[in-house]
Amino acid sequence: MDVNLNVSGKLTALQVMQDAPVIPVIVLSDVKQAVQLARALVAGGIRMLEVTLRTPQALACIEAIARDVPEAVTGAGTVRSAADAQACAMAGARFAVSPGYTHAVGQACRDAGLPLLPGVATGSEIMMAQEDGLTELKFFPAMQAGGPAMLKAWGGPFGDVRFCPTGGVSTANAAEFLSLPNVVCVGGSWLTPSDAVARGDWAQITALAQQASQLARKAA
Ligand code: 3PG
């Protein structure tokens, strides 16, 4: 993690990406687990946390982490509408991640003061996000949409864009993604295996976070 980063202030999308090599993609349905999980990840050196809006409890989990784990920076993932952006900002999310991009989501995040990492999988989507001033983007779903080869190809026409590949990224391929000059960090769910979360194995999650936080990267 970037020890010089003041995590209580307003962040840019680039700061969110630069803080650690991996942004964990988290699915939570229990507020108590949320706080313990966040503490376990922070103990392993990972504090930018993407809590996906995929469960009815997701907003309450974001709220609990924001309140009880001030050393973490909670973001919301799976932000698909302006209403999602407003709701997660109200809950205390400090950044937003979306699986795709629309101007409405971009505008809502700007209005709410949330840095946004929007998902893109095509050149046209990159151009649409760039039209709205966004140059830090999530490549989603990274493996399914072309993997490292796609990012290499985009490095030519979109040399000014920095990516966070997410979707199908794992310990087996994270290093390859992170060796690319246009990849600042990767996203993935492997830091928070659902069985470890269910049995409260926070030591395992801290160990996974430690390994992830030590991955080398070329950019950032
Ligand atoms: C997601 O949105 O679920 C993320 O892309 C995580 O994908 P993964 O489970 O393949 O890491």
py3Dmol code that shows the C-alpha trace and the ligand (Angstrom):
import py3Dmol

protein = """\
ATOM      1  CA  MET A   1       0.000   0.000   0.000  1.00  0.00           C
ATOM      2  CA  ASP A   2       1.102   3.553  -0.569  1.00  0.00           C
ATOM      3  CA  VAL A   3       1.970   4.617   2.985  1.00  0.00           C
ATOM      4  CA  ASN A   4       2.043   8.267   1.962  1.00  0.00           C
ATOM      5  CA  LEU A   5      -1.565   8.242   0.834  1.00  0.00           C
ATOM      6  CA  ASN A   6      -3.927  10.102   3.132  1.00  0.00           C
ATOM      7  CA  VAL A   7      -6.893   7.759   3.009  1.00  0.00           C
ATOM      8  CA  SER A   8      -9.280  10.123   4.745  1.00  0.00           C
ATOM      9  CA  GLY A   9      -9.237  12.686   1.902  1.00  0.00           C
ATOM     10  CA  LYS A  10     -10.817  12.591  -1.533  1.00  0.00           C
ATOM     11  CA  LEU A  11      -9.150  10.094  -3.847  1.00  0.00           C
ATOM     12  CA  THR A  12      -8.619   9.923  -7.573  1.00  0.00           C
ATOM     13  CA  ALA A  13      -9.235   6.766  -9.592  1.00  0.00           C
ATOM     14  CA  LEU A  14      -5.486   6.538 -10.155  1.00  0.00           C
ATOM     15  CA  GLN A  15      -4.794   6.602  -6.408  1.00  0.00           C
ATOM     16  CA  VAL A  16      -7.349   3.845  -5.902  1.00  0.00           C
ATOM     17  CA  MET A  17      -5.505   1.756  -8.496  1.00  0.00           C
ATOM     18  CA  GLN A  18      -2.015   2.572  -7.306  1.00  0.00           C
ATOM     19  CA  ASP A  19      -2.452   1.718  -3.650  1.00  0.00           C
ATOM     20  CA  ALA A  20      -1.907  -2.034  -4.029  1.00  0.00           C
ATOM     21  CA  PRO A  21      -1.416  -4.487  -6.918  1.00  0.00           C
ATOM     22  CA  VAL A  22      -4.827  -6.111  -6.318  1.00  0.00           C
ATOM     23  CA  ILE A  23      -8.290  -4.716  -5.597  1.00  0.00           C
ATOM     24  CA  PRO A  24     -10.316  -7.505  -3.960  1.00  0.00           C
ATOM     25  CA  VAL A  25     -13.776  -8.012  -5.441  1.00  0.00           C
ATOM     26  CA  ILE A  26     -15.933  -8.892  -2.460  1.00  0.00           C
ATOM     27  CA  VAL A  27     -19.427 -10.369  -2.110  1.00  0.00           C
ATOM     28  CA  LEU A  28     -20.869  -9.950   1.399  1.00  0.00           C
ATOM     29  CA  SER A  29     -24.157 -10.742   3.002  1.00  0.00           C
ATOM     30  CA  ASP A  30     -23.339 -10.279   6.686  1.00  0.00           C
ATOM     31  CA  VAL A  31     -22.393  -7.000   8.316  1.00  0.00           C
ATOM     32  CA  LYS A  32     -20.302  -8.605  11.074  1.00  0.00           C
ATOM     33  CA  GLN A  33     -18.338 -10.613   8.547  1.00  0.00           C
ATOM     34  CA  ALA A  34     -17.839  -7.442   6.520  1.00  0.00           C
ATOM     35  CA  VAL A  35     -15.971  -5.694   9.308  1.00  0.00           C
ATOM     36  CA  GLN A  36     -13.822  -8.716  10.142  1.00  0.00           C
ATOM     37  CA  LEU A  37     -13.050  -9.351   6.506  1.00  0.00           C
ATOM     38  CA  ALA A  38     -12.031  -5.736   5.968  1.00  0.00           C
ATOM     39  CA  ARG A  39      -9.725  -5.895   8.993  1.00  0.00           C
ATOM     40  CA  ALA A  40      -8.165  -9.130   7.709  1.00  0.00           C
ATOM     41  CA  LEU A  41      -7.450  -7.588   4.307  1.00  0.00           C
ATOM     42  CA  VAL A  42      -5.990  -4.426   5.829  1.00  0.00           C
ATOM     43  CA  ALA A  43      -3.758  -6.599   8.051  1.00  0.00           C
ATOM     44  CA  GLY A  44      -2.399  -8.141   4.852  1.00  0.00           C
ATOM     45  CA  GLY A  45      -1.678  -4.761   3.256  1.00  0.00           C
ATOM     46  CA  ILE A  46      -4.792  -4.348   1.112  1.00  0.00           C
ATOM     47  CA  ARG A  47      -7.070  -1.460   1.994  1.00  0.00           C
ATOM     48  CA  MET A  48      -8.875  -0.491  -1.239  1.00  0.00           C
ATOM     49  CA  LEU A  49     -11.878  -2.814  -1.044  1.00  0.00           C
ATOM     50  CA  GLU A  50     -14.537  -3.283  -3.723  1.00  0.00           C
ATOM     51  CA  VAL A  51     -17.756  -4.456  -2.094  1.00  0.00           C
ATOM     52  CA  THR A  52     -20.104  -5.493  -4.871  1.00  0.00           C
ATOM     53  CA  LEU A  53     -23.744  -4.416  -4.870  1.00  0.00           C
ATOM     54  CA  ARG A  54     -24.870  -8.003  -5.416  1.00  0.00           C
ATOM     55  CA  THR A  55     -26.593  -8.784  -2.147  1.00  0.00           C
ATOM     56  CA  PRO A  56     -29.382  -7.021  -0.257  1.00  0.00           C
ATOM     57  CA  GLN A  57     -26.891  -6.394   2.583  1.00  0.00           C
ATOM     58  CA  ALA A  58     -24.146  -4.850   0.414  1.00  0.00           C
ATOM     59  CA  LEU A  59     -24.918  -1.219   1.277  1.00  0.00           C
ATOM     60  CA  ALA A  60     -25.104  -2.008   4.994  1.00  0.00           C
ATOM     61  CA  CYS A  61     -21.747  -3.798   4.703  1.00  0.00           C
ATOM     62  CA  ILE A  62     -20.186  -0.761   2.996  1.00  0.00           C
ATOM     63  CA  GLU A  63     -21.601   1.450   5.734  1.00  0.00           C
ATOM     64  CA  ALA A  64     -20.224  -0.815   8.488  1.00  0.00           C
ATOM     65  CA  ILE A  65     -16.727  -0.975   7.005  1.00  0.00           C
ATOM     66  CA  ALA A  66     -16.671   2.793   6.433  1.00  0.00           C
ATOM     67  CA  ARG A  67     -17.700   3.350  10.055  1.00  0.00           C
ATOM     68  CA  ASP A  68     -15.719   0.640  11.860  1.00  0.00           C
ATOM     69  CA  VAL A  69     -12.575   0.174   9.768  1.00  0.00           C
ATOM     70  CA  PRO A  70     -11.212   3.655   9.068  1.00  0.00           C
ATOM     71  CA  GLU A  71      -7.908   2.244   7.783  1.00  0.00           C
ATOM     72  CA  ALA A  72      -9.793   0.667   4.869  1.00  0.00           C
ATOM     73  CA  VAL A  73     -11.166   2.531   1.873  1.00  0.00           C
ATOM     74  CA  THR A  74     -14.464   1.012   0.876  1.00  0.00           C
ATOM     75  CA  GLY A  75     -15.649   1.232  -2.682  1.00  0.00           C
ATOM     76  CA  ALA A  76     -18.754  -0.166  -4.303  1.00  0.00           C
ATOM     77  CA  GLY A  77     -18.638  -2.597  -7.194  1.00  0.00           C
ATOM     78  CA  THR A  78     -21.346  -3.630  -9.651  1.00  0.00           C
ATOM     79  CA  VAL A  79     -22.546  -0.019  -9.856  1.00  0.00           C
ATOM     80  CA  ARG A  80     -24.927  -0.186 -12.820  1.00  0.00           C
ATOM     81  CA  SER A  81     -27.130   2.901 -12.502  1.00  0.00           C
ATOM     82  CA  ALA A  82     -27.201   6.469 -11.256  1.00  0.00           C
ATOM     83  CA  ALA A  83     -29.310   5.240  -8.329  1.00  0.00           C
ATOM     84  CA  ASP A  84     -26.607   2.704  -7.398  1.00  0.00           C
ATOM     85  CA  ALA A  85     -23.993   5.475  -7.455  1.00  0.00           C
ATOM     86  CA  GLN A  86     -26.090   7.712  -5.218  1.00  0.00           C
ATOM     87  CA  ALA A  87     -26.913   4.892  -2.793  1.00  0.00           C
ATOM     88  CA  CYS A  88     -23.334   3.701  -2.383  1.00  0.00           C
ATOM     89  CA  ALA A  89     -22.071   7.257  -1.866  1.00  0.00           C
ATOM     90  CA  MET A  90     -24.706   7.721   0.852  1.00  0.00           C
ATOM     91  CA  ALA A  91     -23.508   4.478   2.465  1.00  0.00           C
ATOM     92  CA  GLY A  92     -19.951   5.797   2.631  1.00  0.00           C
ATOM     93  CA  ALA A  93     -18.347   4.312  -0.492  1.00  0.00           C
ATOM     94  CA  ARG A  94     -15.264   6.285  -1.530  1.00  0.00           C
ATOM     95  CA  PHE A  95     -14.981   4.957  -5.070  1.00  0.00           C
ATOM     96  CA  ALA A  96     -17.151   3.108  -7.564  1.00  0.00           C
ATOM     97  CA  VAL A  97     -16.474   0.264  -9.979  1.00  0.00           C
ATOM     98  CA  SER A  98     -18.900  -0.648 -12.737  1.00  0.00           C
ATOM     99  CA  PRO A  99     -19.084  -3.651 -15.072  1.00  0.00           C
ATOM    100  CA  GLY A 100     -19.721  -1.346 -18.065  1.00  0.00           C
ATOM    101  CA  TYR A 101     -20.043   2.346 -18.811  1.00  0.00           C
ATOM    102  CA  THR A 102     -22.910   4.747 -19.414  1.00  0.00           C
ATOM    103  CA  HIS A 103     -22.813   8.539 -19.428  1.00  0.00           C
ATOM    104  CA  ALA A 104     -25.512   8.500 -16.718  1.00  0.00           C
ATOM    105  CA  VAL A 105     -23.376   6.428 -14.363  1.00  0.00           C
ATOM    106  CA  GLY A 106     -20.376   8.647 -15.120  1.00  0.00           C
ATOM    107  CA  GLN A 107     -22.408  11.782 -14.387  1.00  0.00           C
ATOM    108  CA  ALA A 108     -23.899  10.356 -11.174  1.00  0.00           C
ATOM    109  CA  CYS A 109     -20.442   9.434  -9.873  1.00  0.00           C
ATOM    110  CA  ARG A 110     -19.129  12.904 -10.697  1.00  0.00           C
ATOM    111  CA  ASP A 111     -22.114  14.482  -8.934  1.00  0.00           C
ATOM    112  CA  ALA A 112     -21.556  12.252  -5.887  1.00  0.00           C
ATOM    113  CA  GLY A 113     -17.807  12.981  -5.835  1.00  0.00           C
ATOM    114  CA  LEU A 114     -16.956   9.315  -6.420  1.00  0.00           C
ATOM    115  CA  PRO A 115     -13.944   8.351  -8.532  1.00  0.00           C
ATOM    116  CA  LEU A 116     -15.179   5.729 -11.004  1.00  0.00           C
ATOM    117  CA  LEU A 117     -13.403   2.768 -12.576  1.00  0.00           C
ATOM    118  CA  PRO A 118     -15.782   1.866 -15.396  1.00  0.00           C
ATOM    119  CA  GLY A 119     -15.665  -1.491 -17.102  1.00  0.00           C
ATOM    120  CA  VAL A 120     -14.758  -1.596 -20.792  1.00  0.00           C
ATOM    121  CA  ALA A 121     -14.274  -4.468 -23.200  1.00  0.00           C
ATOM    122  CA  THR A 122     -14.114  -2.730 -26.594  1.00  0.00           C
ATOM    123  CA  GLY A 123     -12.401   0.230 -28.231  1.00  0.00           C
ATOM    124  CA  SER A 124     -15.738   2.044 -28.587  1.00  0.00           C
ATOM    125  CA  GLU A 125     -16.372   1.749 -24.860  1.00  0.00           C
ATOM    126  CA  ILE A 126     -12.913   3.124 -24.103  1.00  0.00           C
ATOM    127  CA  MET A 127     -13.624   6.062 -26.412  1.00  0.00           C
ATOM    128  CA  MET A 128     -16.965   6.727 -24.725  1.00  0.00           C
ATOM    129  CA  ALA A 129     -15.360   6.775 -21.285  1.00  0.00           C
ATOM    130  CA  GLN A 130     -12.564   9.002 -22.588  1.00  0.00           C
ATOM    131  CA  GLU A 131     -15.143  11.433 -23.986  1.00  0.00           C
ATOM    132  CA  ASP A 132     -16.226  11.930 -20.382  1.00  0.00           C
ATOM    133  CA  GLY A 133     -12.679  12.474 -19.189  1.00  0.00           C
ATOM    134  CA  LEU A 134     -12.028   8.997 -17.770  1.00  0.00           C
ATOM    135  CA  THR A 135      -8.594   7.500 -18.442  1.00  0.00           C
ATOM    136  CA  GLU A 136      -8.367   4.873 -15.690  1.00  0.00           C
ATOM    137  CA  LEU A 137     -10.559   1.969 -16.686  1.00  0.00           C
ATOM    138  CA  LYS A 138     -11.395  -1.548 -15.643  1.00  0.00           C
ATOM    139  CA  PHE A 139     -10.968  -4.167 -18.382  1.00  0.00           C
ATOM    140  CA  PHE A 140     -13.878  -6.521 -17.815  1.00  0.00           C
ATOM    141  CA  PRO A 141     -14.230  -9.455 -18.131  1.00  0.00           C
ATOM    142  CA  ALA A 142     -10.497  -9.513 -18.695  1.00  0.00           C
ATOM    143  CA  MET A 143      -9.734 -13.140 -19.460  1.00  0.00           C
ATOM    144  CA  GLN A 144     -12.920 -13.786 -21.386  1.00  0.00           C
ATOM    145  CA  ALA A 145     -12.521 -10.599 -23.466  1.00  0.00           C
ATOM    146  CA  GLY A 146      -8.958 -11.170 -24.655  1.00  0.00           C
ATOM    147  CA  GLY A 147      -6.625 -11.265 -21.658  1.00  0.00           C
ATOM    148  CA  PRO A 148      -3.122  -9.784 -21.696  1.00  0.00           C
ATOM    149  CA  ALA A 149      -2.987  -9.862 -25.520  1.00  0.00           C
ATOM    150  CA  MET A 150      -5.930  -7.460 -25.704  1.00  0.00           C
ATOM    151  CA  LEU A 151      -4.217  -5.024 -23.333  1.00  0.00           C
ATOM    152  CA  LYS A 152      -1.061  -5.170 -25.439  1.00  0.00           C
ATOM    153  CA  ALA A 153      -3.106  -4.352 -28.540  1.00  0.00           C
ATOM    154  CA  TRP A 154      -4.838  -1.440 -26.794  1.00  0.00           C
ATOM    155  CA  GLY A 155      -1.458  -0.043 -25.702  1.00  0.00           C
ATOM    156  CA  GLY A 156      -1.025   1.358 -29.232  1.00  0.00           C
ATOM    157  CA  PRO A 157      -4.195   3.387 -29.917  1.00  0.00           C
ATOM    158  CA  PHE A 158      -5.029   3.912 -26.248  1.00  0.00           C
ATOM    159  CA  GLY A 159      -1.536   4.498 -24.902  1.00  0.00           C
ATOM    160  CA  ASP A 160      -2.859   7.130 -22.488  1.00  0.00           C
ATOM    161  CA  VAL A 161      -5.267   4.736 -20.741  1.00  0.00           C
ATOM    162  CA  ARG A 162      -4.404   2.752 -17.622  1.00  0.00           C
ATOM    163  CA  PHE A 163      -6.258  -0.442 -16.844  1.00  0.00           C
ATOM    164  CA  CYS A 164      -7.358  -2.632 -13.963  1.00  0.00           C
ATOM    165  CA  PRO A 165      -8.116  -6.022 -15.554  1.00  0.00           C
ATOM    166  CA  THR A 166     -10.785  -7.916 -13.625  1.00  0.00           C
ATOM    167  CA  GLY A 167     -12.629 -11.152 -14.341  1.00  0.00           C
ATOM    168  CA  GLY A 168     -10.758 -14.438 -14.523  1.00  0.00           C
ATOM    169  CA  VAL A 169      -7.649 -12.955 -12.898  1.00  0.00           C
ATOM    170  CA  SER A 170      -6.004 -15.288 -10.382  1.00  0.00           C
ATOM    171  CA  THR A 171      -2.655 -16.130  -8.816  1.00  0.00           C
ATOM    172  CA  ALA A 172      -1.889 -18.037 -12.032  1.00  0.00           C
ATOM    173  CA  ASN A 173      -2.045 -14.997 -14.325  1.00  0.00           C
ATOM    174  CA  ALA A 174      -1.919 -11.864 -12.116  1.00  0.00           C
ATOM    175  CA  ALA A 175       1.855 -11.479 -12.601  1.00  0.00           C
ATOM    176  CA  GLU A 176       1.499 -11.540 -16.379  1.00  0.00           C
ATOM    177  CA  PHE A 177      -1.153  -8.792 -16.292  1.00  0.00           C
ATOM    178  CA  LEU A 178       0.881  -6.728 -13.831  1.00  0.00           C
ATOM    179  CA  SER A 179       3.970  -6.921 -16.054  1.00  0.00           C
ATOM    180  CA  LEU A 180       2.196  -4.851 -18.731  1.00  0.00           C
ATOM    181  CA  PRO A 181       3.000  -1.129 -18.848  1.00  0.00           C
ATOM    182  CA  ASN A 182      -0.686  -0.124 -19.075  1.00  0.00           C
ATOM    183  CA  VAL A 183      -1.829  -2.205 -16.084  1.00  0.00           C
ATOM    184  CA  VAL A 184      -1.681  -0.453 -12.720  1.00  0.00           C
ATOM    185  CA  CYS A 185      -3.470  -3.122 -10.688  1.00  0.00           C
ATOM    186  CA  VAL A 186      -5.773  -6.097 -11.157  1.00  0.00           C
ATOM    187  CA  GLY A 187      -9.096  -6.963  -9.534  1.00  0.00           C
ATOM    188  CA  GLY A 188     -10.214 -10.375  -8.387  1.00  0.00           C
ATOM    189  CA  SER A 189     -12.258 -12.435  -6.006  1.00  0.00           C
ATOM    190  CA  TRP A 190      -9.494 -14.899  -5.109  1.00  0.00           C
ATOM    191  CA  LEU A 191      -8.494 -12.971  -1.971  1.00  0.00           C
ATOM    192  CA  THR A 192     -11.859 -13.655  -0.378  1.00  0.00           C
ATOM    193  CA  PRO A 193     -12.820 -17.290  -1.037  1.00  0.00           C
ATOM    194  CA  SER A 194     -16.442 -17.761  -0.002  1.00  0.00           C
ATOM    195  CA  ASP A 195     -15.648 -20.853   2.115  1.00  0.00           C
ATOM    196  CA  ALA A 196     -12.986 -18.974   4.100  1.00  0.00           C
ATOM    197  CA  VAL A 197     -15.404 -16.077   4.650  1.00  0.00           C
ATOM    198  CA  ALA A 198     -18.170 -18.479   5.715  1.00  0.00           C
ATOM    199  CA  ARG A 199     -16.025 -20.172   8.341  1.00  0.00           C
ATOM    200  CA  GLY A 200     -14.399 -16.925   9.464  1.00  0.00           C
ATOM    201  CA  ASP A 201     -10.890 -17.953   8.490  1.00  0.00           C
ATOM    202  CA  TRP A 202      -9.510 -14.423   8.649  1.00  0.00           C
ATOM    203  CA  ALA A 203      -5.908 -15.661   8.919  1.00  0.00           C
ATOM    204  CA  GLN A 204      -6.210 -17.254   5.486  1.00  0.00           C
ATOM    205  CA  ILE A 205      -7.561 -14.023   4.057  1.00  0.00           C
ATOM    206  CA  THR A 206      -4.745 -11.998   5.616  1.00  0.00           C
ATOM    207  CA  ALA A 207      -2.227 -14.458   4.126  1.00  0.00           C
ATOM    208  CA  LEU A 208      -3.830 -14.154   0.666  1.00  0.00           C
ATOM    209  CA  ALA A 209      -3.780 -10.356   0.974  1.00  0.00           C
ATOM    210  CA  GLN A 210      -0.119 -10.413   2.010  1.00  0.00           C
ATOM    211  CA  GLN A 211       0.796 -12.481  -1.042  1.00  0.00           C
ATOM    212  CA  ALA A 212      -1.229 -10.185  -3.295  1.00  0.00           C
ATOM    213  CA  SER A 213       0.217  -7.007  -1.863  1.00  0.00           C
ATOM    214  CA  GLN A 214       3.729  -8.235  -2.668  1.00  0.00           C
ATOM    215  CA  LEU A 215       3.095  -8.868  -6.372  1.00  0.00           C
ATOM    216  CA  ALA A 216       5.460  -6.893  -8.575  1.00  0.00           C
ATOM    217  CA  ARG A 217       4.078  -4.480 -11.140  1.00  0.00           C
ATOM    218  CA  LYS A 218       5.605  -2.506 -13.924  1.00  0.00           C
ATOM    219  CA  ALA A 219       3.282   0.517 -13.874  1.00  0.00           C
ATOM    220  CA  ALA A 220       2.141   2.503 -10.814  1.00  0.00           C
TER     221      ALA A 220
END
"""
ligand_1 = """\
11
3PG
C -16.556 -9.861 -10.788
O -17.107 -8.859 -11.178
O -17.132 -10.843 -10.303
C -15.104 -9.801 -10.856
O -14.720 -9.619 -12.135
C -14.429 -10.943 -10.220
O -14.143 -11.894 -11.138
P -13.348 -13.184 -10.655
O -14.257 -13.916 -9.702
O -13.085 -13.941 -11.918
O -12.099 -12.686 -9.957
"""
view = py3Dmol.view(width=600, height=400)
view.addModel(protein, "pdb")
view.setStyle({"model": 0}, {"cartoon": {"style": "trace"}})
view.addModel(ligand_1, "xyz")
view.setStyle({"model": 1}, {"stick": {}})
view.zoomTo()
view.show()
